[in-house]
Amino acid sequence: MLCTHCHKSFGVGGVNAQRGKGLNAQIQCPHCLAWLGKNPLLSRLKILGFYIGAAALGYGYFTPELRHITTPIAIFSIMLLLVSHMMDHLKVIDAPEVEVVDDSEQRRKYRD
């Protein structure tokens, strides 16, 4: 997995903290401690596209007289599946607080 906050990769086994359940589950990056999650709407669209596409292909296979209806439905639902899969990435839910460091003395040294 790739953290969208610190851009470091980590394995699924490296996840120490998780909150939420199901499609609203969030994980914590072991490097920067940011909470990451996926968009539940896109996950639902992905699941919906898969099951509608599979059902339309199965129904069209066993009823040849309805293939002119089930084939476009299957095509559009699989397109929905692919587009939602490409858009469904981990996003930062809660970023860790960044400590503000006063480096004005350091900057002043190089300005003068």
C-alpha positions in Angstrom: 0.0 0.0 0.0 1.1 3.6 -0.6 0.3 6.3 2.0 -1.1 9.4 0.3 0.2 11.6 3.1 3.9 10.7 3.4 4.1 8.7 0.1 5.9 5.8 1.7 4.9 2.2 1.0 3.9 -0.3 3.6 2.6 -3.8 3.7 -0.8 -4.9 4.9 0.9 -6.7 7.8 2.5 -3.4 8.9 -0.9 -1.9 9.8 -1.2 -1.6 13.5 -4.4 0.4 14.0 -7.7 0.2 12.3 -11.0 1.9 13.0 -14.5 1.4 11.6 -16.0 -1.6 9.9 -17.0 -2.6 6.4 -16.7 -0.1 3.6 -16.1 2.7 6.1 -13.0 1.1 7.6 -9.9 3.2 8.0 -6.3 2.2 8.6 -3.4 4.1 10.2 -0.1 4.6 8.3 2.7 3.1 10.4 5.2 5.8 9.2 3.3 9.1 9.6 0.3 8.0 11.7 -2.2 9.5 9.3 -5.6 7.8 9.0 -6.3 6.5 5.5 -9.6 5.3 4.0 -11.4 4.7 0.8 -14.5 6.5 -0.5 -17.5 4.2 0.5 -19.6 5.5 -2.4 -17.0 4.4 -5.0 -16.7 1.0 -3.3 -20.5 0.6 -3.5 -20.5 1.5 -7.1 -17.7 -1.0 -7.8 -19.7 -3.8 -6.1 -22.9 -2.8 -7.8 -21.2 -2.7 -11.2 -19.7 -6.1 -10.7 -23.0 -7.8 -9.6 -25.2 -6.2 -12.3 -22.6 -7.1 -15.0 -22.4 -10.7 -13.8 -26.1 -11.0 -13.5 -26.7 -9.5 -17.0 -24.1 -11.7 -18.6 -25.5 -14.8 -16.9 -29.1 -14.0 -17.7 -28.3 -13.1 -21.3 -26.4 -16.4 -21.7 -29.3 -18.5 -20.7 -32.0 -16.4 -22.4 -30.7 -15.7 -26.0 -33.8 -13.7 -26.9 -32.9 -11.0 -24.4 -29.3 -10.6 -25.3 -29.9 -7.4 -27.1 -30.9 -5.9 -23.7 -28.6 -7.7 -21.3 -25.4 -7.1 -23.4 -25.5 -3.3 -23.2 -26.5 -3.4 -19.5 -23.5 -5.7 -18.9 -21.2 -3.4 -20.9 -22.2 -0.3 -19.0 -22.1 -1.9 -15.6 -18.6 -3.3 -16.3 -17.6 0.2 -17.5 -18.9 1.5 -14.1 -16.9 -1.1 -12.3 -13.7 -0.2 -14.1 -14.1 3.6 -13.7 -15.0 3.3 -10.0 -12.0 1.0 -9.5 -9.6 3.4 -11.1 -10.9 6.3 -9.0 -11.0 4.4 -5.7 -7.7 5.2 -3.9 -6.7 5.6 -0.3 -7.2 9.2 0.8 -6.2 11.0 4.0 -9.0 11.1 6.5 -7.2 12.6 9.5 -3.7 14.0 9.0 -1.3 14.0 12.0 -0.7 17.4 13.6 2.5 19.0 12.3 4.7 20.6 15.0 5.6 24.1 14.1 9.3 24.7 14.5 10.6 28.2 14.8 13.5 28.4 12.4 13.7 32.2 12.0 17.1 32.3 13.6 18.4 29.8 11.0 16.9 31.7 8.1 18.1 35.1 9.4 21.7 33.7 9.5 21.6 32.9 5.8 19.9 36.2 4.8 22.5 38.5 6.2 
